Amino acid sequence: MKEKIINKANDMFLNLGFKSVTMDDLASEMGISKKTIYTHFQNKTKLVEATTHQLFCEISDGIDAILEETFDPIEELYAIKAFVMHHLKNEKAAPLHQLQKYYPKIHEGLKAKQFEVFKVCVIDNLKRGIEKGVFRKNIDIEFISRIYFIGTNGIKDKGMFPDQVFPVAKLMDDYLEYHILGITTEKGRKILNNLIKDQ
C-alpha cells in the first residue's frame, strides 16, 4: 500500500503541484481513507520527501541505463533530456515552484543530490566527447559541468522564461543546443545538425 500511495502522490504532485494536492485529494483519488495514508506517512512533508526521493532514484537509474547504452556523447545528452522530460511530466512549472516555496529543505536536499549525479554524468560525457573529437580539447570540464547544471535549473525560472513565450520542450531543446554548440568541434556540429534534423 505504501508503494501505491507514493506512486499516486507522485503522479498528482507532478501534474497539479506539491502544495495544491491535499491528503484529502489523495485519499479520494485512491478510494482509501486519510487514516490509511497517515498509517504510512506521519504528515504530508514525509510523503513529499518519499515521493521526491523515489522520483530521484527512478531518474538516476534511468540515466545509468542510458549511460550503459554507449551512445555518442551528443546523442547521449539528447537521450537523457528526453528521459528526464518524460519522467517529470515535461517539467511543469507549478510542482517545482511549489516544492521550492513550500518545502525548501526538501528542495535544497534534492538539488544537492541532483548536482552530484549530474556532475559525474556530465564530466564523463565531456571527457568522452573530447576523446572522440566531438568536443573541443581546450574546454574547462569542471566549469562547463557546473555552468550547464546552473543553466538547466535557471531556465526553470518562470519569471525569466514564461511558458507562453518559452514552451518547456522547446526551451529544453534550445538550451541543450546552446550548451553543445559552445563546446563542439566541426565533427560534433555535424552530429548535432543531424540530430536536430531528425527531431
Long-range contacts (C-beta under 8 A, 24 or more apart in sequence): 1-32, 1-36, 1-40, 2-40, 4-30, 5-30, 5-36, 5-37, 5-40, 5-41, 5-47, 6-47, 6-50, 6-51, 6-54, 9-47, 9-50, 9-51, 10-51, 10-54, 10-55, 13-48, 13-51, 13-95, 14-55, 14-88, 14-89, 14-92, 14-95, 15-89, 15-92, 15-95, 16-94, 16-95, 17-94, 17-95, 17-97, 17-98, 18-48, 18-95, 18-98, 18-99, 18-102, 18-103, 19-98, 19-101, 19-102, 20-94, 20-98, 23-47, 45-103, 45-106, 48-99, 48-103, 48-106, 49-106, 52-99, 52-106, 52-110, 55-87, 55-88, 56-110, 56-113, 56-114, 58-87, 59-83, 59-84, 59-87, 59-88, 60-117, 62-87, 63-117, 63-121, 67-121, 67-124, 72-132, 72-134, 72-191, 73-125, 73-126, 73-128, 73-129, 73-132, 73-134, 73-135, 74-129, 74-134, 74-180, 74-184, 74-188, 74-191, 74-192, 74-195, 75-191, 75-195, 76-125, 77-125, 77-176, 77-179, 77-180, 78-176, 78-195, 80-121, 81-172, 81-173, 81-176, 85-168, 85-169, 85-172, 90-168, 90-169, 91-156, 91-168, 91-172, 92-168, 93-156, 93-158, 93-163, 93-168, 96-156, 97-158, 111-153, 114-149, 115-149, 118-145, 118-149, 118-152, 119-145, 119-146, 119-149, 122-148, 122-149, 126-183, 129-183, 129-188, 133-185, 133-187, 133-188, 134-184, 134-185, 134-187, 134-188, 134-191, 135-183, 135-184, 135-185, 135-188, 136-183, 136-184, 136-185, 139-183, 144-183, 148-179, 151-175, 151-179, 173-199
